Amino acid sequence: MSTESPLLSVRDLQTSFPMRSPVLRRTVGQIQAVAGVSFDIPAGGTLGLVGESGSGKSTVARTIIGLEKARSGSIVFDGDELTSLPKASMRRVRRQLQMIFQDPYASLNPRATVEQIIAEAWQIHPDVVPRNRHRAEVRDLLERVGLNPDHAERYPHQFSGGQRQRIGIARALALRPKLVICDEAVSALDVSVQAQVINLLDDLRRDLGLAYLFIAHDLSVVRHISDRVAVMYLGRIVETASQDELFTRPLHPYTQALLSAVPDPKPWDKPAREQIIIGGDVPSPADPPSGCGFRTRCWKAEETCAHDVPELTTRLELHPAACHFATELAGAAR
Amino acid sequence: MALLSVRDLRVEFATSGGVVTAVDGASFDVGAGETVALLGESGSGKSVTAQAVMGIVPKPAGRIPSGSISYDSKDLLAPGVAKGLRGREIAMVFQDPLSSLNPVFRVGAQIGEMFRRHRGASRREARAAALDLMKRVGIPAASKRLDDYPHQFSGGMRQRVMIAMALALSPRLLIADEPTTALDVTVQAQIMDLLTRLQAEEGMSLVLITHDLGVVAGVADRVILMYAGRVVETGPLREVYEHSGHPYTSGLMASIPALEGPRDRLVPIQGSPPDLLDLPSGCSFRPRCQYADEQCAEVEPVLRQLPDRASTHQAACHHPEGVLTDVH
């Protein structure tokens, strides 16, 4: 780890949504979607943020780029505190901070050509690319993301799903960002095409020095692309480590269960591992369990888990995990 | 003899862009008590094949101009036959349980309906049978949940309800179309575990339709891999995964990021999935294939046994020798 300050630094971030009663017509409570999340991403680094539906991982992304308002905590990006930044300055910052969405069908304007879609950002930020360079720059970008530059005049519906995701990537790159948030960016793609887009994201990081916040539910994809990984459950990070550490020595029971549940196309290649199948579903963030959020599905849960929220700390010089029994579980890991 | 036998099945759809051949001469068998995976990406024709078996190809856009489907020596394509067997003999579970359940009826009543309608059970009997089924598919506090509505269930629990309905009349063939695709990975593991257990208990045949090669490994006995409406490879699962004879199969295997071992660069399949309105001549996979030559453009390859492999392992490729030696 370098001593330089990270490109993105998130501290104790909390985001909540008001719960309204249709009968009383007023706010009756708060759904804590993100309940105190902290992480850093260095310039050029990739953090994989993993979790199932309802874990709050997408809300973290939406709060960082300002689509949701943080309730408390801090988000420092490239020296700017985003939670208190005036709107006018946010525009300057957002140039460096782009996002790629899951659904390439829904996130592209069907009535605009590819060139218009990509060049749109330069109308807001005219200093990035002068008008007379737009056409040439669009062609360069299309080439870079593996599309035919001659297709700049085409409309989104004339492309396949994988190609549309490449258009989304080209649009994100148009402003030469430092950090790109990929929210389930490859989840909707067929496996054969997904691998193409993963390789493209890999190349772009290497060639352009991009940093990624890579949000996904697919652990094997996250393992492939990330330097560090954070696992979220019910609005909290329950474990974080380097990619290598997390996948070879998971400490939190949830991470262990998650890894165990990933379908393996060649199960016979490995020594028989005991499959952990946890029961139940992710509890509703509107009504989370007391203490540790995972205790209702955890096979290690004891009395103390119902009272004390386990802190995300390093125990026994291992990596941080939010479990009272992390040291015990370290030995039992896979 | 096979329980289900599909021969040269062809399914066409009339679209605004022209006639699309969604299934183009597919043939396969499913034996009694066997678990078979029907694999393929979007547009491969795997779901339409299942619709044809169930007799639910959307009309009037879809039609079956040729081919045959026989189930237990009955002709499923003859008028009325599929409808008579649906639910009793052949049942299906879909990807999205919320749109398959009626939102305004209580879950217990919806499951019980199967018994009332097909078995002439009384309300009380149907309710008791529904409760038994809900317990069998692992719905906690089943007696309390009988009177809940579908929206009060989580995605995983709704899929359990669908499975309970499918199992109600003890079918001999269960077709599950992407049953876990919409679910979280921990819940997916639960549902696959449940399906495997029920298959063993009931001794029924199970057809698992999925795009995910990993989900069915260790579950299915045999795989049928489809591409652009055609069966391109079939055989025992481990045999097909380890000794892929079709470049599409080996390409899919190489596209999956590994969960352990070195993080090598992925080797994706080049190009885009096929446009069914504009398929290439000869082999549909040809534009994405490194082995393609003139023969592939002229002659559509048919399924045939692979050199030095088991007779049950077949691939539709002119150059399986190259695929087999390059990958392994």
Contacts between the chains, C-beta under 8 A, distances in Angstrom:
chain1	res1	chain2	res2	distance
A	52	B	184	3.8
A	52	B	185	6.8
A	52	B	186	6.6
A	52	B	187	7.9
A	53	B	184	5.7
A	160	B	272	4.3
A	160	B	273	6.3
A	161	B	42	7.8
A	162	B	272	6.2
A	162	B	273	7.9
A	163	B	272	6.5
A	190	B	41	3.9
A	190	B	42	5.8
A	190	B	211	6.6
A	190	B	273	6.2
A	191	B	41	6.7
A	191	B	211	6.8
A	191	B	212	7.7
A	191	B	213	7.4
A	191	B	252	5.7
A	191	B	255	4.9
A	191	B	256	6.3
A	192	B	41	6.6
A	192	B	251	6.1
A	192	B	252	6.0
A	192	B	255	5.1
A	192	B	268	6.0
A	192	B	269	3.9
A	192	B	273	7.5
A	193	B	268	7.3
A	193	B	269	7.9
A	193	B	272	7.1
A	193	B	273	7.0
A	194	B	255	6.9
A	194	B	268	7.9
A	195	B	254	7.7
A	195	B	255	3.8
A	195	B	256	7.7
A	195	B	257	7.6
A	195	B	266	4.1
A	195	B	267	7.3
A	195	B	268	3.5
A	195	B	269	7.6
A	196	B	268	4.2
A	196	B	269	7.9
A	196	B	270	7.8
A	198	B	257	7.0
A	198	B	266	5.8
A	198	B	268	8.0
A	199	B	265	6.4
A	199	B	266	5.6
A	199	B	268	6.3
A	202	B	265	7.2
A	217	B	184	6.8
A	217	B	185	6.5
A	218	B	185	7.9
A	219	B	185	7.4
A	219	B	259	6.6
A	220	B	256	6.9
A	220	B	257	4.3
A	220	B	258	6.5
A	220	B	259	4.8
A	221	B	257	5.5
A	223	B	257	6.6
A	223	B	258	7.9
A	223	B	259	6.3
A	223	B	263	7.1
A	224	B	257	3.9
A	224	B	258	7.9
A	224	B	263	5.8
A	224	B	266	7.1
A	247	B	259	6.9
A	247	B	260	6.7
A	248	B	260	7.6
A	257	B	186	5.9
A	258	B	185	6.4
A	258	B	186	6.4
A	259	B	259	7.1
A	260	B	189	7.5
A	261	B	185	4.7
A	261	B	186	4.9
A	261	B	188	6.7
A	261	B	189	3.9
A	262	B	185	6.2
A	262	B	214	7.4
A	262	B	259	5.6
A	263	B	188	7.5
A	263	B	192	8.0
A	263	B	212	6.2
A	263	B	214	3.1
A	263	B	215	4.5
A	263	B	217	6.8
A	264	B	214	5.7
A	264	B	217	6.3
A	264	B	218	7.5
A	264	B	259	6.7
A	265	B	213	4.8
A	265	B	214	4.3
A	265	B	217	5.1
A	265	B	241	6.3
A	265	B	253	6.7
A	265	B	256	5.7
A	266	B	217	6.6
A	266	B	241	6.3
A	266	B	242	7.4
A	267	B	217	5.5
A	267	B	218	4.5
A	268	B	218	7.8
A	268	B	238	6.3
A	270	B	260	7.6
A	275	B	189	7.3
A	277	B	186	7.7
A	277	B	189	5.0
A	277	B	190	5.9
A	277	B	193	5.6
A	278	B	186	5.5
A	278	B	190	8.0
A	279	B	190	7.1
A	280	B	140	7.7
A	281	B	154	4.3
A	281	B	155	7.6
A	281	B	156	5.6
A	281	B	157	7.2
A	281	B	184	7.9
A	281	B	187	6.3
A	282	B	184	7.0
